[in-house]
């Protein structure tokens, strides 16, 4: 199974493509840190506008890096919270449009929980004290 994940919860635009829950085929991130640093922190409106400008390019770069065709994607996962509302809207809207155009299912993902799961991509024998 090939899953395309979209992450736009704050100031970065990220797309990852994972095969069979473990093999990372692509991991593309565009940061807007330089722009926000001159203001002393993340400006939500600027973050979402920059994500809107970059998300299609990040998607195309991830597909190219993974060496797959969009039709090979089985599921589209997208961060749906917590995060900046405008930033989340960019990612969820892109994910919905992509899922509709490809006829693929979509899954909303909690940003915090995904940090926990990401560890299992590299470490296969994690024994958590509790499962979420």
C-alpha positions as CSV (number, residue, x, y, z in Angstrom):
1,X,0.0,0.0,0.0
2,X,1.3,3.4,-0.9
3,X,0.2,6.3,1.3
4,X,0.8,10.0,0.5
5,X,0.8,12.2,3.6
6,X,0.3,15.9,3.6
7,X,1.4,18.1,6.5
8,X,0.6,21.8,6.8
9,X,-0.1,22.4,10.4
10,X,2.2,25.4,10.9
11,X,4.8,27.0,8.8
12,X,6.2,24.2,6.8
13,X,4.7,22.3,3.8
14,X,5.5,18.7,3.8
15,X,4.6,15.7,1.7
16,X,5.8,12.2,2.4
17,X,5.1,9.0,0.5
18,X,5.4,5.7,2.4
19,X,5.1,2.2,1.1
20,X,3.7,-0.7,3.3
21,X,3.8,1.5,6.4
22,X,7.6,1.4,6.7
23,X,9.5,2.3,3.5
24,X,9.8,6.0,2.9
25,X,9.8,6.7,-0.8
26,X,9.8,10.5,-0.6
27,X,10.0,13.1,2.1
28,X,9.8,16.7,0.8
29,X,9.6,19.8,3.1
30,X,9.5,23.4,2.2
31,X,10.2,25.7,5.1
32,X,9.3,29.4,5.5
33,X,11.5,29.9,8.6
34,X,13.7,32.6,6.9
35,X,10.6,34.7,6.2
36,X,9.1,34.3,9.6
37,X,12.4,34.8,11.5
38,X,12.4,38.5,10.5
39,X,9.1,38.9,12.4
40,X,10.3,37.0,15.5
41,X,7.8,34.1,15.1
42,X,5.3,32.5,12.8
43,X,2.7,34.8,11.2
44,X,-0.3,32.6,10.5
45,X,-1.5,34.5,7.4
46,X,1.9,34.5,5.8
47,X,2.4,30.8,6.6
48,X,-0.9,29.8,4.9
49,X,-0.2,32.0,1.9
50,X,3.2,30.5,1.4
51,X,1.8,27.0,1.7
52,X,-0.8,27.8,-0.9
53,X,2.0,28.9,-3.3
54,X,4.2,25.9,-2.6
55,X,2.0,22.8,-2.0
56,X,1.6,21.8,-5.7
57,X,5.3,22.0,-6.3
58,X,6.1,20.0,-3.2
59,X,3.6,17.3,-4.3
60,X,5.1,17.1,-7.8
61,X,8.6,16.9,-6.3
62,X,7.5,14.1,-3.9
63,X,6.0,12.1,-6.8
64,X,9.2,12.5,-8.8
65,X,11.4,11.5,-5.8
66,X,9.2,8.4,-5.1
67,X,9.3,7.4,-8.8
68,X,5.6,6.6,-8.8
69,X,2.6,7.7,-10.8
70,X,-0.2,9.4,-9.0
71,X,-2.5,6.5,-9.8
72,X,-0.3,4.2,-7.7
73,X,-1.3,6.0,-4.5
74,X,-3.7,4.0,-2.5
75,X,-4.6,6.5,0.3
76,X,-4.1,10.2,1.0
77,X,-3.5,11.1,4.6
78,X,-3.6,14.7,5.7
79,X,-3.0,16.6,9.0
80,X,-6.4,17.9,10.2
81,X,-5.3,19.2,13.6
82,X,-4.0,20.6,15.8
83,X,-2.5,23.5,14.0
84,X,-3.0,26.9,12.5
85,X,-6.5,27.0,10.9
86,X,-5.4,28.7,7.6
87,X,-2.5,26.3,7.2
88,X,-4.6,23.2,7.9
89,X,-7.2,24.5,5.4
90,X,-4.5,24.6,2.6
91,X,-3.4,21.0,3.3
92,X,-6.9,19.6,3.7
93,X,-8.2,21.4,0.6
94,X,-5.3,20.1,-1.5
95,X,-5.8,16.6,-0.1
96,X,-9.5,16.6,-0.8
97,X,-9.0,17.8,-4.4
98,X,-6.3,15.3,-5.0
99,X,-8.3,12.4,-3.5
100,X,-11.3,13.4,-5.6
101,X,-9.3,13.7,-8.8
102,X,-7.6,10.3,-8.3
103,X,-10.6,8.5,-6.9
104,X,-8.7,7.6,-3.7
105,X,-9.8,7.5,0.0
106,X,-8.7,10.3,2.3
107,X,-7.8,10.0,6.0
108,X,-7.5,12.9,8.5
109,X,-4.5,12.5,10.8
110,X,-3.7,14.1,14.2
111,X,-0.4,16.0,14.0
112,X,0.8,15.1,17.5
113,X,0.0,11.3,17.0
114,X,1.9,11.3,13.8
115,X,5.1,12.3,15.6
116,X,4.7,9.2,17.7
117,X,4.1,7.0,14.6
118,X,7.0,8.5,12.7
119,X,9.4,6.8,15.1
120,X,8.2,3.4,13.9
121,X,9.5,4.2,10.4
122,X,13.1,3.8,11.6
123,X,12.7,1.8,14.8
124,X,10.9,-1.5,14.4
125,X,10.8,-2.8,17.9
126,X,9.3,0.0,19.9
127,X,7.4,-1.1,23.0
128,X,5.2,1.8,24.0
129,X,3.9,2.0,27.6
130,X,0.5,2.9,26.2
131,X,-1.1,3.0,22.7
132,X,-3.2,6.0,21.6
